[in-house]
Amino acid sequence: MSIRVRYFASLREHMGRAEDAVEPGRVATVEEVWKTVAGDVALPANTLIAVNMEYADSDQQVADGDEVAFFPPVTGG
């Protein structure tokens, strides 16, 4: 299995794809997931993170079969 990584809105445009898959043995936290998929690109400030559809922080542990989603900040008007 793997960890499914999804990008939404402007992050999808920035990454040039809607999702990735990461081998679970390579990462232990959301921050490590981001570094694996984005390389040297820092996680944009105020990015919202969800693990298995629940809000999470970058230090949240991840496991095989998890889904990690990254959302840019949303404002209303």
C-alpha positions, -999 to 999 in steps of 0.1 A, spaced: 0 0 0 10 36 2 2 70 16 -21 90 -8 -12 127 -10 -37 151 -25 -33 188 -35 -62 213 -38 -68 246 -55 -37 267 -61 -15 240 -45 -26 216 -72 -16 242 -99 17 249 -81 26 212 -79 14 205 -115 -6 175 -104 -36 166 -82 -20 138 -62 10 116 -54 17 84 -36 45 80 -10 59 47 3 51 46 40 85 34 51 101 66 38 81 90 60 68 92 95 51 127 97 31 150 74 62 173 72 82 144 59 55 136 34 57 172 21 95 172 18 93 139 -1 68 152 -27 80 189 -29 117 186 -25 133 219 -15 100 238 -18 89 249 17 53 242 28 35 275 21 25 295 52 -10 289 65 -15 257 45 -43 236 59 -35 199 63 -58 170 68 -50 134 75 -78 110 67 -102 140 64 -94 154 98 -74 186 103 -38 179 114 -5 196 121 27 191 102 40 169 130 11 145 128 22 108 124 12 91 92 8 54 84 3 30 55 -31 36 39 -35 72 51 -46 101 30 -28 134 35 -44 165 19 -29 200 15 -52 230 11 -42 266 6 -57 291 30 -93 300 22 -108 334 26 -143 345 22 -158 377 10 
